[in-house]
Amino acid sequence: MIPNSTVEAVYAGVPMLTFPIFVDQVPNSKQIVDDWKIGDRVKKLVGSESLVTREEISKLVPRFMDLDSVERKVLSKRARKLQEICQGAIAEGGSSITNIDAFLKDISQSHSE
């Protein structure tokens, strides 16, 4: 299950930096960085041997925040595409509305029987 903060960032069309430490953060980071390609991972390795130095962060953050960089433009374009998909899902006739309507219909039918 995707955490609310990730859903909110995707809905807002915002690229993300991830720093997976444990449990669900690792697959969530993989989804953001590798699958959706709308972010970058601060922590490259998983486990106790993967400390991030201040030098690495001081290089990564300005690069990530540079709105004119090619890399950032690509991330932003992909993030906006996912944003459009999310907005379409909650629009009238979108998949979220359709699924909620079907769920409520199923509950109503089950309850009346």
Secondary structure, DSSP 8 states (H G I E B T S, - for coil): ---HHHHHHHHHT--EEE---STTHHHHHHIIIIIS--EEES--S-STT----HHHHHHHHHHHH-TTSHHHHHHHHHHHHHHHHHHHHHSTTSHHHHHHHHHHHHHHHHHH-
